[in-house]
């Protein structure tokens, strides 16, 4: 079968081994799989990614000595089940957390060797214990957004927003836009969003932002203060004699860029007592001045992945139309055009989420 792999920092479509399901696993046809920023990072910075994850979790998430199979935002059609006692049958459309729980340890779908194909292969293996049926009537393209939208739901949950919080989203790439959509679903607002790209600012409005800022022209933190004026005393957030804040609602900031300097930038611009959720994945060393969050008593939180419950809840929200995410989809391509899609996303003025259909 064919699949997309990264080898020597180059993405190519090649023949890969046909997978055979082990106990508790499903063999599925990959119907559609979204391209994630992690996929782009794996193409250009696989060595850095391997070393960073080795230091963090004790082992590298990618084996750079072999080709790397990509794709973890997928919808599949069940072809074969090696999971007796489950309800999965051929023809079922499914989504899954991108992990396989095996006797020799957990494997991550989307960063394995060719023997562990990802969603950009024609067929792949899923763990039946982490797999969920796509509700009848939900478009597979929308269902493929379950994984990235679950990341956003987890990030918002990490922020523990209250009805009084006024969120500020820094960066309107795929995750920033997804965070805005989740905040809108939860009726937390007004939502202030900031991005240098005019196209992304337009998308931020479409998915639910109330105030959209070009940081080259106006400070997003000043725009937030205008939007966060409290109309009643019981709406006010943290107050400090040194920094003020008695007339402002509480601040909830999402850093969704992930480049060096952004956390310090947020700490410098944030109001007193702000809650900051760092979602952008920076894989490089960074510096910050601790006096900023200390004197401002900022609450710094970090978000990664999601729980199985959040993954399932996201699928439900998409199926019920409660979470509007279709505007994130820029284009759909076949496997032969995946390399050009990766190039387009490397210069993302217009494209946000490109979907790949490996079996077409």
Secondary structure, 3 states (H helix, E strand, C coil): CEEEEEECCEEEEEECCCCCCCCCEEEEEEEEEECCHHHHHHHHHHHHHHHHHHHHHCCCCCCCCCCEEECCEEEEEEEEEECCCCCCCCCCEEEECCEEEECCEEEECCEECCCCCCCCECEEEEEHHHEEECCCCCCHHHHCCHHHHHHHHHHHHHHCCCCCCEEEEECCCHHHHHHHHHHHHCCCCCCEEECCCHHHHHHHHHHCCCEEECCCCCCHHHHHHHHCECCCHHHECCCECCCECCCEECEEEEECCCCCCHHHHHHHHCCCCCEEEECCCCCCCCCCCHHHHHHCCCEEEECCCCCHHHHHHHHHHHHCCCCCCHHHEEEEEEHHHHHHHHHHHHCCCCCCEEEEECCC
